[in-house]
Amino acid sequence: MIEEMKKINGQAEQDNQTGIQPIQTAIAEVNIVPAITETSNFQIVLQEIPLRVQEANKLLEDYRENPDAFLETIDDATLDGQLKEMAQVSGFVRDVEKSRKDIKAYMNGVRDQLLNTLDKRLEGASFRELERAQSDIKQLKKDVDADRRAKRWEEIRVTFEANVNRYPLLGEFTPELADFSRFKLLFPKLISGAKTRKVKEADHTTVNETLYAWNTAVELIKENEWGLSPQDLNQLLTMFKQNPSVELVQREGRQLRINAEAREKARQEAEARRIAQERQAKIAEQQRQEELARIQEQERQAKLKQDAEAQRRAEQERQALEERSRLMAEQERQRKAEYANFGGQYKTIFKESFPRFIEYLFNNPAYHDVHSSAQTKASVIYDIMRQVERPDSVVTRETAKDPQKVLDLVRYILDA
């Protein structure tokens, strides 16, 4: 049995020693032939392990085959002896673990020594200098590209400045666009740093056509065929500076005119409503005066007839009417004062454009801080979006569900 185990262990050792294949890399071939000489203690343990396992399996097999007979024949001394012998073998585990760690540390040292040898060879061949040289060449390529671009931009600059001198309106109204650096930002791909991509006649043509279009747009703004106010005209000029094109000027000029007409129409409607309200107030005052005259006549008649009771009732009615009139006048005065103050706070909302909605805000105390509270702004905008779905809502009456008017109303709330 022992001879058979030695044969098996010897074959395993041979397999381990010949199982490591050489490694071929781009810089070296590494071949390690391991040589292991087992200690006598290790060989003894290797021989005892299968014996102890066989003995344990035999005891378990006897027990499972006939538990009653096993209990009658087995004694504690036999089991304790078996456990003691197994403990002596398993105690060698600590030596196994320590040996494994020592072997790993030894192999790591061999690995580090091999790599250190190769690193020294690389260092002797200026390998690190190659990385620096590669970085320098990359930077040189970028510098060459930048120098080519700079020279070619200078060629374009001559054409650009000639156009700026040809169109003085650009420097007068849009000095930002007369700055060559801004032109370079707007057309970064016009010039390339590639050696074969030289400045072409088409590039100069692009500059000429671009500045001609810009000058045409500035002329349109100056002519102001839309009849825009100075404020709207300045807004159009600002939009053009941000996105210079004739199409933008024509489109936004028409839109600003439409917005101005809508504001003027709303102002006229608001003025008409104010006049109608004043007329109604005069009629109400006239009716009140007529009613007061009637009561006074009743008092006079009561005095003439010396009817104390009638005179008392007339006096009570007169006093009650005067008190009601006083309260109504005071409420109206307070309402006008509060509304005037409210309108002053929110004049940026263009109350002339949306008078019903401004009054709707005024009648909702929760919305009075819309100028200072982001939460309230969000609530009002949410309210607007819900009202658009209702045909009889204030927002629907004010905007007729026109998307542009709805957006204007939302913008006014954001700017409050």
C-alpha positions in Angstrom: 0.0 0.0 0.0 2.8 2.4 1.0 4.8 1.6 -2.2 1.7 2.3 -4.3 1.2 5.8 -2.6 4.9 6.7 -3.2 4.4 5.8 -6.9 1.3 8.0 -7.1 3.1 10.9 -5.3 6.2 10.6 -7.5 4.0 10.9 -10.7 2.2 13.9 -9.3 5.6 15.6 -8.5 6.8 14.9 -12.1 3.6 16.3 -13.6 4.0 19.5 -11.5 7.6 20.0 -12.5 7.0 19.5 -16.2 3.6 21.3 -16.4 5.0 24.9 -16.6 5.4 26.0 -20.2 7.8 28.8 -21.3 6.3 32.2 -22.0 7.2 34.1 -25.2 6.6 37.9 -25.0 7.5 40.7 -27.3 10.6 41.5 -25.2 11.9 38.2 -23.8 11.3 34.4 -23.4 11.0 33.3 -19.8 11.4 29.6 -18.9 11.3 28.4 -15.2 11.8 24.8 -14.3 10.6 24.2 -10.8 12.5 21.8 -8.5 10.8 20.5 -5.4 12.3 18.2 -2.7 9.7 17.1 -0.2 10.6 16.8 3.5 10.3 13.5 5.2 7.6 14.7 7.5 5.5 15.8 4.5 5.9 12.4 2.9 4.8 10.7 6.1 1.7 12.8 6.3 0.9 12.2 2.7 1.0 8.5 3.4 -1.1 8.6 6.5 -3.9 10.8 5.2 -5.5 8.2 2.9 -5.1 5.5 5.7 -6.9 7.7 8.2 -9.7 8.5 5.7 -10.1 4.8 4.9 -10.4 3.9 8.7 -13.0 6.6 9.2 -15.0 5.5 6.2 -14.9 1.9 7.4 -16.3 2.9 10.9 -19.1 4.9 9.2 -19.9 2.0 6.9 -20.1 -0.5 9.8 -22.4 1.8 11.7 -24.8 2.4 8.8 -24.9 -1.3 8.0 -26.0 -2.5 11.5 -26.3 0.3 14.1 -27.3 -2.1 16.9 -24.3 -4.5 16.4 -22.0 -1.5 16.0 -23.1 -0.1 19.4 -22.5 -3.4 21.0 -19.0 -3.9 19.6 -17.5 -0.4 19.5 -16.0 1.3 22.6 -15.1 4.9 23.3 -11.4 4.1 23.5 -11.4 3.0 19.8 -13.2 6.2 18.7 -11.0 8.5 20.8 -7.9 6.7 19.5 -9.1 7.2 15.9 -9.8 11.0 16.6 -6.3 11.4 18.2 -4.5 9.8 15.2 -6.5 12.0 12.8 -5.8 15.2 14.9 -2.0 14.4 14.7 -2.3 14.4 10.9 -4.5 17.4 10.5 -2.3 19.4 12.8 0.2 19.5 10.0 -2.2 21.9 8.2 -0.5 24.9 9.9 2.8 23.9 8.5 1.2 23.5 5.0 -0.3 27.0 5.1 2.9 28.6 6.2 4.9 26.7 3.6 2.5 27.9 0.9 3.0 31.5 1.9 6.8 31.1 2.0 6.7 29.5 -1.5 4.5 32.4 -2.9 6.9 35.0 -1.4 9.9 33.2 -2.9 8.2 33.1 -6.4 7.2 36.8 -6.1 10.9 37.6 -5.5 11.9 35.6 -8.6 9.2 37.5 -10.6 10.3 40.9 -9.3 14.0 40.1 -10.1 13.1 39.1 -13.7 11.1 42.3 -14.3 13.8 44.4 -12.7 16.3 42.9 -15.1 14.1 43.8 -18.1 13.4 47.3 -16.7 17.1 48.0 -16.5 17.5 46.9 -20.1 14.7 49.2 -21.2 16.2 52.1 -19.1 19.6 51.5 -20.8 17.9 51.8 -24.2 16.3 55.2 -23.2 12.8 53.8 -23.2 11.5 56.7 -21.0 13.0 59.2 -23.3 10.9 57.7 -26.1 7.7 58.6 -24.3 8.9 62.2 -23.9 10.0 62.4 -27.5 6.6 61.1 -28.6 4.8 63.7 -26.5 7.1 66.4 -28.0 6.2 65.4 -31.5 2.5 65.4 -30.7 2.8 68.9 -29.3 4.9 69.9 -32.4 2.1 68.7 -34.6 -0.4 70.8 -32.7 1.9 73.8 -32.9 2.3 73.4 -36.7 -1.4 73.1 -37.1 -2.0 76.2 -35.0 0.6 78.2 -36.9 -0.9 77.2 -40.2 -4.4 78.2 -38.9 -3.1 81.5 -37.6 -1.4 82.4 -41.0 -4.5 81.4 -42.9 -6.8 83.4 -40.6 -4.6 86.5 -41.3 -5.4 86.0 -45.0 -9.1 86.0 -44.2 -8.7 89.0 -41.9 -7.7 91.2 -44.8 -10.9 90.3 -46.6 -13.0 90.7 -43.4 -11.6 94.2 -42.6 -12.1 95.3 -46.2 -15.8 94.4 -45.9 -16.0 96.2 -42.5 -14.7 99.4 -44.1 -17.1 98.9 -47.0 -20.1 98.6 -44.6 -19.7 101.3 -41.9 -23.2 100.5 -40.5 -21.8 97.3 -39.0 -19.3 99.2 -36.9 -21.9 101.8 -35.9 -24.7 99.5 -34.9 -23.0 96.1 -34.3 -19.4 96.7 -33.2 -19.4 93.1 -31.9 -19.8 91.7 -35.4 -17.2 94.0 -36.8 -14.7 92.3 -34.5 -12.7 89.6 -36.4 -12.4 87.4 -33.3 -16.2 87.1 -33.1 -16.3 86.1 -36.8 -13.7 83.3 -36.1 -16.0 82.0 -33.3 -19.0 82.0 -35.6 -17.1 80.2 -38.4 -14.6 77.9 -36.7 -14.5 75.4 -39.5 -13.8 77.9 -42.3 -10.1 77.5 -41.8 -8.1 74.2 -41.3 -4.6 73.5 -40.1 -4.1 70.7 -42.6 -1.2 71.2 -45.0 -3.3 70.6 -48.1 -6.2 72.8 -47.0 -5.0 76.2 -48.1 -7.2 79.3 -48.2 -9.3 79.2 -51.4 -11.2 81.9 -53.3 -14.4 80.3 -52.1 -13.4 81.1 -48.5 -13.0 84.8 -49.4 -16.4 84.6 -51.1 -17.9 83.2 -47.9 -16.6 86.2 -46.0 -17.9 88.7 -48.6 -21.3 87.1 -48.7 -21.6 86.8 -44.9 -20.8 90.5 -44.2 -23.0 91.6 -47.1 -25.9 89.7 -45.5 -25.1 91.2 -42.1 -25.1 94.7 -43.6 -28.4 94.0 -45.3 -29.9 93.0 -42.0 -28.6 96.1 -40.2 -30.1 98.2 -43.0 -33.5 96.6 -42.5 -33.3 97.3 -38.7 -32.3 100.9 -39.4 -35.2 101.4 -41.9 -37.6 99.9 -39.4 -40.4 99.2 -41.9 -42.3 97.5 -39.1 -42.7 100.8 -37.2 -41.2 99.3 -34.0 -40.7 101.4 -30.9 -37.1 102.2 -29.8 -37.4 99.5 -27.1 -38.6 96.8 -29.5 -36.0 97.9 -32.1 -33.2 97.6 -29.6 -34.5 94.1 -28.7 -34.4 93.1 -32.4 -30.9 94.4 -32.7 -29.8 92.4 -29.6 -31.3 89.2 -31.1 -29.5 89.9 -34.4 -26.1 90.3 -32.6 -26.6 86.9 -30.9 -27.7 85.1 -34.1 -26.8 87.3 -37.1 -29.0 86.5 -40.2 -31.4 88.4 -42.5 -34.0 85.7 -41.9 -34.0 86.3 -38.2 -34.4 90.0 -38.6 -37.3 89.6 -41.0 -39.0 87.0 -38.9 -38.6 88.6 -35.5 -39.3 92.1 -36.9 -42.7 90.9 -38.0 -43.3 89.2 -34.7 -42.4 92.2 -32.7 -44.8 94.3 -34.7 -47.6 91.8 -34.1 -46.9 91.9 -30.4 -46.9 95.7 -30.4 -50.2 95.8 -32.2 -51.7 93.3 -29.7 -50.5 95.5 -26.8 -52.0 98.6 -28.3 -55.3 96.8 -28.9 -55.3 95.6 -25.3 -54.6 99.2 -24.1 -57.5 100.6 -26.1 -59.8 97.9 -24.8 -58.7 98.6 -21.2 -59.3 102.4 -21.8 -62.8 101.6 -23.2 -63.5 99.5 -20.1 -62.3 102.3 -17.8 -64.6 104.8 -19.5 -67.6 102.4 -19.3 -66.9 101.9 -15.6 -66.8 105.6 -15.0 -70.1 106.0 -16.8 -71.6 103.3 -14.7 -70.3 105.0 -11.5 -71.9 108.3 -12.6 -75.2 106.6 -13.2 -75.0 104.9 -9.8 -74.2 108.2 -8.1 -77.1 109.9 -9.9 -79.4 107.2 -8.7 -78.1 107.6 -5.2 -78.7 111.3 -5.3 -82.2 110.8 -6.6 -82.9 108.3 -3.8 -81.5 110.7 -1.3 -83.7 113.5 -2.6 -86.7 111.3 -2.3 -85.9 110.5 1.3 -85.3 114.2 2.0 -88.6 115.0 0.5 -90.2 112.4 2.7 -88.6 114.1 5.7 -89.8 117.5 4.6 -93.3 116.2 4.2 -93.1 114.5 7.6 -92.1 117.8 9.1 -94.8 119.6 7.4 -97.4 117.2 8.7 -95.8 117.1 12.1 -95.8 113.3 11.8 -93.1 112.4 14.3 -93.2 108.8 13.5 -92.9 109.3 9.7 -90.1 111.7 10.4 -88.3 109.2 12.6 -88.6 106.4 10.0 -87.4 108.8 7.2 -84.5 109.8 9.3 -83.6 106.1 9.9 -83.8 105.3 6.2 -81.7 108.4 5.4 -79.0 107.4 7.9 -79.0 103.8 6.8 -78.7 104.9 3.2 -75.8 107.3 4.0 -74.1 104.6 6.0 -74.4 102.1 3.1 -73.2 104.8 0.7 -70.3 105.6 3.0 -69.3 102.0 3.3 -69.6 101.4 -0.4 -67.5 104.5 -1.2 -64.9 103.5 1.4 -64.8 99.9 0.0 -64.5 101.2 -3.5 -61.8 103.7 -2.5 -59.8 100.9 -0.8 -60.3 98.5 -3.7 -59.1 101.2 -6.2 -56.1 102.0 -4.0 -55.2 98.3 -3.6 -55.7 97.6 -7.2 -53.6 100.7 -8.2 -50.9 99.5 -5.9 -51.2 96.0 -7.2 -51.1 97.2 -10.8 -48.0 99.2 -10.0 -46.3 96.1 -8.6 -47.0 94.1 -11.7 -46.7 96.7 -14.4 -44.1 94.5 -16.0 -46.9 92.0 -16.7 -48.4 94.5 -19.1 -51.8 94.7 -17.3 -53.1 96.6 -20.4 -52.6 93.3 -22.4 -54.3 91.0 -19.9 -56.6 93.2 -17.7 -59.0 90.4 -16.8 -56.2 88.1 -15.7 -54.5 90.9 -13.7 -57.8 91.5 -11.9 -58.1 87.7 -11.4 -54.7 87.8 -9.7 -55.8 90.7 -7.6 -58.9 88.9 -6.4 -56.7 85.9 -5.3 -54.7 86.9 -2.3 -52.6 83.7 -2.6 -51.2 85.1 -5.8 -50.2 88.6 -4.5 -46.5 87.7 -4.0 -46.0 86.4 -7.6 -43.3 89.0 -8.1 -41.1 87.5 -5.3 -42.0 83.8 -4.9 -40.9 81.2 -7.4 -43.5 78.8 -5.8 -46.3 81.3 -6.5 -45.0 81.8 -10.1 -45.2 78.0 -10.6 -48.7 77.9 -9.1 -49.9 80.7 -11.4 -48.4 79.1 -14.5 -50.0 75.8 -13.6 -53.3 77.7 -13.1 -52.9 79.2 -16.6 -52.3 75.8 -18.2 -55.4 74.4 -16.6 -57.6 77.4 -17.5 -56.6 77.0 -21.2 -58.7 73.8 -21.3 -61.8 75.5 -20.0 -63.8 77.6 -22.6 -65.2 80.0 -20.0 -62.0 80.7 -18.1 -60.3 84.1 -17.7 -57.3 82.9 -19.6 -59.4 81.6 -22.5 -61.3 84.9 -22.8 -58.0 86.9 -22.7 -56.0 84.8 -25.2 -58.7 83.0 -27.2 -56.4 80.0 -26.8 -53.8 81.6 -29.1 -50.6 79.7 -28.2 -48.5 82.9 -28.7 -50.7 84.9 -26.4 -50.6 82.1 -23.8 -46.8 82.0 -24.0 -46.7 85.8 -23.7 -48.9 85.6 -20.6 -46.6 82.9 -19.1 -43.5 85.1 -19.9 -45.1 88.1 -18.2 -45.6 86.0 -15.1 -42.0 84.8 -15.2 -40.8 88.4 -15.6 -43.0 89.8 -12.8 
